[in-house]
Amino acid sequence: MRKLGSLFISVLLMGLSGCNPVSSDAQSVAASHAATDVPHALPAIEWRLATSWPKNFPGLGMAPERFAHLVDEMSNGRLKISVYGAGELMPAFAVFDGVSQGKIQMAHSASFYWRGKAPAAQFFSSIPFGMTAQEINGWLHYGGGMELWTEVYQPFGIIPLAGGNTGMQMGGWFNKPINTIADFKGLKVRMPGLGGEVLKRVGAVPVNMAGRELYGALQTGAIDAAEWVGPVNDLAFGLHKVAKYYYYPGWHEPGSNMEFLINTAAFESLPEDLQAIVRVAARAINQDMLDEYTTRNVTALETLVKDEGVELKAFPPNVLLELEKISKQVIEDQANQDPLMRKVYDAYHAYEQGVRQYHKISEDAYSQQRQH
């Protein structure tokens, strides 16, 4: 955690508005002051944070644990955050209401779970054929996305902060091959958010359930297929033991952004320095999660394929083209029914169009060349 702690100090000193880094001497002085100038007489403020993931689950579950540790370290123990896994304080999908109602001060989850409360929330996690992790981070922090996200959650008394990204996800686990779009018909598929709505239009039955329920549901046939996250988390749940085919790419979630939810009243009651620590810690964890998944998914996929004999399959191009076409229709239809969703979608789409044009001559061009 020392390495992450140093990162947080550096980010805090650089600021979150793009200013130039300060000198290493200045950083050393500031770090020394951060460690010694905090009054010890004040009693610690204690918060509770509930997640939508199993306690200490790789990646998703560890991000809030690291966040809490870093806040404790950076505040010199003035703000202590106790982390609870899904089901310990409340069900996985009850954390939004828990924060909104002040039952807990914080939560860690994903915004597409709240589409029934705020349809526009879906754009702040991941949408089918939408932006990648790098692109959505740019939109959130420098393209106006955070301001819109704050507007969406304001009526609920919640402040959102980006809380990590799993990167490009996998397409899911199936016990039946997908050769045409018709092969989805009748399948019960665990897929939340807009991706689930897309599958519904091609005849599938989308199911939303917490991650820890997936193994049993696949094993008993309660569902026919499931997407979760990617190799690291899928291996941890043992999904390869109850499903035959592992499909890619994750068209439904090309860059799944997680979130920290903070009760507005609780946050505003903090001193300004602790507010800054919470924001900077979340920003650093946001990048840390993506770095971890980028690295650990490599070895986890090798384990699944080489050691566990998983059959890796690509969705056929004709299937992806049809899914993309339907995705655009689903998003347009929903945006037309909700003015705030339309506002967010138009902003998201405008940023996405611009960044895609740039990436055609940068990221995409390089990736194509690297294939040779």
Salt bridges, closest charged atoms under 4 A:
ASP37 OD2 - HIS33 ND1 2.47
GLU65 OE2 - LYS55 NZ 2.69
ASP72 OD1 - LYS80 NZ 2.71
GLU73 OE2 - ARG2 NH1 3.21
ASP97 OD1 - LYS117 NZ 2.98
GLU135 OE2 - HIS359 ND1 2.73
GLU151 OE1 - LYS343 NZ 2.97
GLU197 OE2 - ARG115 NH1 3.10
GLU227 OE2 - ARG190 NH1 2.63
GLU227 OE1 - HIS252 NE2 3.02
GLU253 OE2 - HIS252 NE2 3.94
ASP273 OD2 - ARG78 NH1 2.53
ASP288 OD2 - ARG66 NH1 3.45
GLU292 OE1 - ARG66 NH1 2.72
GLU292 OE2 - ARG296 NH1 2.91
GLU308 OE1 - HIS240 NE2 3.60
GLU332 OE1 - ARG342 NH2 2.77
ASP333 OD2 - ARG201 NH2 2.85
ASP346 OD1 - ARG342 NH1 2.99
GLU352 OE1 - HIS349 ND1 3.98
GLU352 OE2 - ARG356 NH2 3.02
